[in-house]
């Protein structure tokens, strides 16, 4: 992979990274709120959805920086 692509990835991450981190934080809070009893909903479904999304995010970021 050429050096130009790595610069592009860094620019994309610098642009989109903060927004993605906020969205991931909100997703984790979606799991924490039922655990604390603040909302009357189950915990299982949000745990499955959030864990899959976080796993995919980590997998993609590792893949981008491994090349």
C-alpha positions in Angstrom: 0.0 0.0 0.0 1.3 3.4 -0.9 2.1 6.1 1.6 -0.7 8.3 0.2 -3.4 5.9 1.3 -2.2 5.9 4.9 -2.3 9.7 4.8 -5.9 9.5 3.6 -6.9 7.0 6.3 -5.4 9.4 8.9 -7.3 12.3 7.5 -10.5 10.3 7.4 -10.0 9.2 11.0 -9.2 12.7 12.1 -12.4 13.9 10.5 -14.9 11.2 11.5 -13.2 9.7 14.6 -14.6 12.0 17.3 -18.2 11.5 16.0 -17.8 7.7 15.9 -16.4 7.8 19.5 -19.5 9.7 20.7 -21.8 7.3 18.9 -20.0 4.3 20.5 -20.3 5.9 23.9 -24.0 6.4 23.5 -24.3 2.8 22.4 -22.5 1.6 25.6 -24.8 3.9 27.7 -27.8 2.1 26.0 -26.5 -1.1 27.8 -25.7 0.6 31.1 -29.1 2.3 31.6 -31.1 -1.0 31.9 -28.4 -2.4 34.2 -28.9 0.5 36.5 -32.7 0.2 36.3 -33.1 3.7 34.8 -35.2 2.3 31.9 -37.6 -0.7 31.9 -36.2 -2.8 29.1 -34.1 -5.9 28.7 -30.4 -5.9 28.7 -29.8 -8.9 26.4 -30.7 -7.3 23.1 -28.7 -4.0 23.5 -25.7 -6.1 24.7 -25.8 -8.2 21.6 -26.2 -5.2 19.3 -23.5 -3.1 20.9 -21.0 -5.9 21.3 -21.3 -6.7 17.6 -20.9 -3.0 16.6 -17.9 -2.5 18.9 -16.3 -5.7 17.6 -16.7 -4.6 14.0 -15.3 -1.2 14.8 -12.2 -2.6 16.5 -11.8 -5.2 13.7 -11.9 -2.5 11.0 -9.5 -0.2 12.8 -7.0 -3.0 13.3 -7.3 -4.1 9.7 -6.6 -0.5 8.5 -3.5 0.0 10.6 -2.2 -3.6 10.1 -1.6 -3.0 6.4 
